[in-house]
């Protein structure tokens, strides 16, 4: 399952995402990973959440990012959920490929029973129609 937190930059998406991941870890039966573009939020996350700074890895396009996601899932069979902050930045996705990358993530989610919660700096009206039902909050 994919859940989307949308809104323009500076509206509080990260704060909402951090609260959501910290609440989820209380009832999680598997592992949880938080992907970000830096380590800035390290001390705001529960110590049970693994923070990964995507910028530490040579990811420069969305195909490399999708391969990175598959690699994380393949090495951790207990991975329950992934929280992705600044999705468009860490995934190297331009506006015209958002739908394609979200479709691929949805396929990965279904195949490996891993949930994705994404923070996307985009107005909800600009997201592909087929993913508007996945928006849990629009700021």
Short mmCIF file of the C-alpha atoms (twelve columns), coordinates in Angstrom:
data_MODEL
# 
_entry.id   MODEL 
# 
loop_
_atom_site.group_PDB 
_atom_site.id 
_atom_site.type_symbol 
_atom_site.label_atom_id 
_atom_site.label_alt_id 
_atom_site.label_comp_id 
_atom_site.label_asym_id 
_atom_site.label_seq_id 
_atom_site.Cartn_x 
_atom_site.Cartn_y 
_atom_site.Cartn_z 
_atom_site.pdbx_PDB_model_num 
ATOM 1   C CA . UNK A 1   0.000  0.000  0.000   1 
ATOM 2   C CA . UNK A 2   1.141  3.517  -0.771  1 
ATOM 3   C CA . UNK A 3   0.056  6.498  1.299   1 
ATOM 4   C CA . UNK A 4   0.840  10.045 0.225   1 
ATOM 5   C CA . UNK A 5   1.296  13.217 2.228   1 
ATOM 6   C CA . UNK A 6   1.143  16.055 -0.293  1 
ATOM 7   C CA . UNK A 7   1.555  19.791 -0.182  1 
ATOM 8   C CA . UNK A 8   3.837  22.552 -1.287  1 
ATOM 9   C CA . UNK A 9   7.185  23.055 0.402   1 
ATOM 10  C CA . UNK A 10  7.103  24.382 3.963   1 
ATOM 11  C CA . UNK A 11  3.580  23.271 4.908   1 
ATOM 12  C CA . UNK A 12  4.522  20.695 7.593   1 
ATOM 13  C CA . UNK A 13  4.668  17.424 5.672   1 
ATOM 14  C CA . UNK A 14  7.847  16.254 7.418   1 
ATOM 15  C CA . UNK A 15  6.426  16.934 10.873  1 
ATOM 16  C CA . UNK A 16  3.330  14.899 9.996   1 
ATOM 17  C CA . UNK A 17  5.477  12.085 8.537   1 
ATOM 18  C CA . UNK A 18  7.692  11.945 11.650  1 
ATOM 19  C CA . UNK A 19  4.641  11.716 13.910  1 
ATOM 20  C CA . UNK A 20  3.182  8.970  11.707  1 
ATOM 21  C CA . UNK A 21  6.358  6.851  11.762  1 
ATOM 22  C CA . UNK A 22  6.812  7.265  15.515  1 
ATOM 23  C CA . UNK A 23  3.195  6.216  16.084  1 
ATOM 24  C CA . UNK A 24  3.544  3.246  13.716  1 
ATOM 25  C CA . UNK A 25  6.621  1.883  15.474  1 
ATOM 26  C CA . UNK A 26  4.587  1.391  18.676  1 
ATOM 27  C CA . UNK A 27  2.469  -1.317 17.046  1 
ATOM 28  C CA . UNK A 28  4.833  -2.597 14.348  1 
ATOM 29  C CA . UNK A 29  5.589  -6.287 14.208  1 
ATOM 30  C CA . UNK A 30  8.345  -5.856 11.625  1 
ATOM 31  C CA . UNK A 31  11.108 -3.390 10.823  1 
ATOM 32  C CA . UNK A 32  10.566 0.212  9.742   1 
ATOM 33  C CA . UNK A 33  12.902 2.322  7.611   1 
ATOM 34  C CA . UNK A 34  12.876 6.113  7.172   1 
ATOM 35  C CA . UNK A 35  14.549 7.448  4.019   1 
ATOM 36  C CA . UNK A 36  15.607 11.079 3.912   1 
ATOM 37  C CA . UNK A 37  17.968 13.419 2.060   1 
ATOM 38  C CA . UNK A 38  20.009 14.114 5.237   1 
ATOM 39  C CA . UNK A 39  20.375 13.109 8.916   1 
ATOM 40  C CA . UNK A 40  18.648 16.215 10.243  1 
ATOM 41  C CA . UNK A 41  15.725 14.339 11.821  1 
ATOM 42  C CA . UNK A 42  17.794 11.594 13.464  1 
ATOM 43  C CA . UNK A 43  16.876 12.622 17.008  1 
ATOM 44  C CA . UNK A 44  13.198 13.088 16.232  1 
ATOM 45  C CA . UNK A 45  12.801 9.437  15.216  1 
ATOM 46  C CA . UNK A 46  12.277 6.523  17.559  1 
ATOM 47  C CA . UNK A 47  15.460 4.515  18.029  1 
ATOM 48  C CA . UNK A 48  13.539 1.533  16.630  1 
ATOM 49  C CA . UNK A 49  13.373 3.179  13.191  1 
ATOM 50  C CA . UNK A 50  16.318 2.831  10.844  1 
ATOM 51  C CA . UNK A 51  17.207 6.166  9.253   1 
ATOM 52  C CA . UNK A 52  18.908 6.006  5.871   1 
ATOM 53  C CA . UNK A 53  20.388 9.100  4.270   1 
ATOM 54  C CA . UNK A 54  19.822 8.393  0.572   1 
ATOM 55  C CA . UNK A 55  22.343 11.086 -0.404  1 
ATOM 56  C CA . UNK A 56  25.098 8.821  1.006   1 
ATOM 57  C CA . UNK A 57  24.533 6.524  -1.988  1 
ATOM 58  C CA . UNK A 58  25.197 7.167  -5.713  1 
ATOM 59  C CA . UNK A 59  21.555 7.497  -6.764  1 
ATOM 60  C CA . UNK A 60  21.091 9.906  -9.649  1 
ATOM 61  C CA . UNK A 61  17.919 8.715  -11.379 1 
ATOM 62  C CA . UNK A 62  14.628 7.044  -10.489 1 
ATOM 63  C CA . UNK A 63  15.696 3.638  -11.827 1 
ATOM 64  C CA . UNK A 64  18.663 3.613  -9.450  1 
ATOM 65  C CA . UNK A 65  16.315 4.648  -6.659  1 
ATOM 66  C CA . UNK A 66  13.870 1.823  -7.400  1 
ATOM 67  C CA . UNK A 67  16.803 -0.614 -7.436  1 
ATOM 68  C CA . UNK A 68  17.904 0.787  -4.066  1 
ATOM 69  C CA . UNK A 69  14.404 0.193  -2.654  1 
ATOM 70  C CA . UNK A 70  14.415 -3.385 -3.958  1 
ATOM 71  C CA . UNK A 71  17.842 -3.934 -2.414  1 
ATOM 72  C CA . UNK A 72  16.609 -2.772 0.986   1 
ATOM 73  C CA . UNK A 73  13.607 -5.064 0.785   1 
ATOM 74  C CA . UNK A 74  15.661 -8.049 -0.400  1 
ATOM 75  C CA . UNK A 75  18.034 -7.865 2.571   1 
ATOM 76  C CA . UNK A 76  15.298 -7.515 5.222   1 
ATOM 77  C CA . UNK A 77  12.427 -9.992 5.010   1 
ATOM 78  C CA . UNK A 78  10.873 -8.418 8.123   1 
ATOM 79  C CA . UNK A 79  10.604 -4.967 6.535   1 
ATOM 80  C CA . UNK A 80  7.084  -3.805 7.244   1 
ATOM 81  C CA . UNK A 81  7.073  -0.181 6.113   1 
ATOM 82  C CA . UNK A 82  9.213  2.501  4.525   1 
ATOM 83  C CA . UNK A 83  8.687  6.204  5.142   1 
ATOM 84  C CA . UNK A 84  10.125 8.443  2.434   1 
ATOM 85  C CA . UNK A 85  10.615 12.124 3.167   1 
ATOM 86  C CA . UNK A 86  11.264 14.543 0.293   1 
ATOM 87  C CA . UNK A 87  10.238 11.801 -2.124  1 
ATOM 88  C CA . UNK A 88  10.755 13.723 -5.369  1 
ATOM 89  C CA . UNK A 89  14.285 14.706 -4.305  1 
ATOM 90  C CA . UNK A 90  15.517 11.360 -2.963  1 
ATOM 91  C CA . UNK A 91  13.934 9.425  -5.843  1 
ATOM 92  C CA . UNK A 92  15.282 11.832 -8.500  1 
ATOM 93  C CA . UNK A 93  11.812 12.118 -10.024 1 
ATOM 94  C CA . UNK A 94  10.697 14.944 -12.279 1 
ATOM 95  C CA . UNK A 95  7.014  15.825 -12.582 1 
ATOM 96  C CA . UNK A 96  6.396  13.860 -15.789 1 
ATOM 97  C CA . UNK A 97  7.597  10.562 -14.222 1 
ATOM 98  C CA . UNK A 98  5.779  10.719 -10.870 1 
ATOM 99  C CA . UNK A 99  3.028  8.375  -12.093 1 
ATOM 100 C CA . UNK A 100 5.489  5.813  -13.427 1 
ATOM 101 C CA . UNK A 101 7.566  5.713  -10.226 1 
ATOM 102 C CA . UNK A 102 4.464  5.527  -8.012  1 
ATOM 103 C CA . UNK A 103 3.162  2.642  -10.144 1 
ATOM 104 C CA . UNK A 104 6.467  0.790  -9.716  1 
ATOM 105 C CA . UNK A 105 6.427  1.383  -5.944  1 
ATOM 106 C CA . UNK A 106 2.860  0.081  -5.820  1 
ATOM 107 C CA . UNK A 107 3.948  -3.108 -7.607  1 
ATOM 108 C CA . UNK A 108 6.878  -3.517 -5.197  1 
ATOM 109 C CA . UNK A 109 4.568  -2.922 -2.238  1 
ATOM 110 C CA . UNK A 110 2.154  -5.605 -3.402  1 
ATOM 111 C CA . UNK A 111 4.836  -8.143 -4.300  1 
ATOM 112 C CA . UNK A 112 6.762  -7.844 -1.033  1 
ATOM 113 C CA . UNK A 113 4.026  -6.791 1.408   1 
ATOM 114 C CA . UNK A 114 5.826  -3.572 2.323   1 
ATOM 115 C CA . UNK A 115 3.935  -0.332 2.913   1 
ATOM 116 C CA . UNK A 116 5.222  3.010  1.654   1 
ATOM 117 C CA . UNK A 117 4.357  6.405  3.118   1 
ATOM 118 C CA . UNK A 118 5.607  9.263  0.936   1 
ATOM 119 C CA . UNK A 119 6.002  12.964 1.556   1 
ATOM 120 C CA . UNK A 120 5.606  14.691 -1.823  1 
ATOM 121 C CA . UNK A 121 6.189  18.426 -2.283  1 
ATOM 122 C CA . UNK A 122 3.458  18.816 -4.842  1 
ATOM 123 C CA . UNK A 123 -0.097 20.087 -4.680  1 
ATOM 124 C CA . UNK A 124 -2.557 17.188 -4.553  1 
ATOM 125 C CA . UNK A 125 -4.225 18.406 -7.750  1 
ATOM 126 C CA . UNK A 126 -0.957 17.947 -9.653  1 
ATOM 127 C CA . UNK A 127 -0.576 14.268 -8.742  1 
ATOM 128 C CA . UNK A 128 -1.719 11.566 -11.185 1 
ATOM 129 C CA . UNK A 129 -5.441 10.834 -10.919 1 
ATOM 130 C CA . UNK A 130 -4.904 7.147  -10.171 1 
ATOM 131 C CA . UNK A 131 -3.001 8.007  -6.977  1 
ATOM 132 C CA . UNK A 132 -5.277 10.718 -5.566  1 
ATOM 133 C CA . UNK A 133 -7.120 8.126  -3.490  1 
ATOM 134 C CA . UNK A 134 -3.787 7.315  -1.789  1 
ATOM 135 C CA . UNK A 135 -3.490 10.835 -0.368  1 
ATOM 136 C CA . UNK A 136 -3.962 10.677 3.403   1 
ATOM 137 C CA . UNK A 137 -3.458 14.409 3.964   1 
ATOM 138 C CA . UNK A 138 -2.972 17.386 1.714   1 
ATOM 139 C CA . UNK A 139 -1.358 20.407 3.350   1 
# 
